[in-house]
Amino acid sequence: MPQANAAYSVKSWNRKAWHDTPAEITGANLFRIEMIHLYNGDIEGEATIQYLVSQNGDGKGNFVALEKVTGSVGSRSGSFVFQRIGTFDNGKIKETLTVMPGSGTDELNGLSGQATFEGDQHQERYPITFDYEFEVTQ
């Protein structure tokens, strides 16, 4: 299975309230973050991402996100969608990125794969190793 070594950086982000019930009642702060990521390396391009986040009073939390990446993987170009699922605790993140089946377009049609990230919550660049393959068509 081929691997793509890349890193992304945050071009912009915007945090918005997702639920107006106070954390004292729900047990968690619920919010949404909109971001733009810039990818460099074996993945090149720009991505728009929507996070839904639940953060407990102790600073720990969970998130889910969908990220549309437009650019290239290796020598192929198009777009695809990563599903991101993760946790954060004391400034550390653990997350899994999985290509949503059927989301690849143009030369990225048939793309599947997964990457993981573990590291600090706020970095200048976030390195990932993406294991991927393309569906073989007859």
URUR-V252549 format. One record per run of one state. SS is the DSSP state (helix for helix, strand for strand, loop for the rest). FROM is the first residue (numbers start at 1). LEN is the number of residues. Records with the same first field share a line. If there is no record, write none. Layout:
SS=FROM-LEN  FROM-LEN
//
This chain:
loop=1-1  18-5  27-1  42-1  57-4  74-2  90-2  100-6  109-2  121-5  135-4
strand=2-16  28-14  43-14  61-13  76-14  92-8  111-10  126-9
helix=23-4  106-3
//
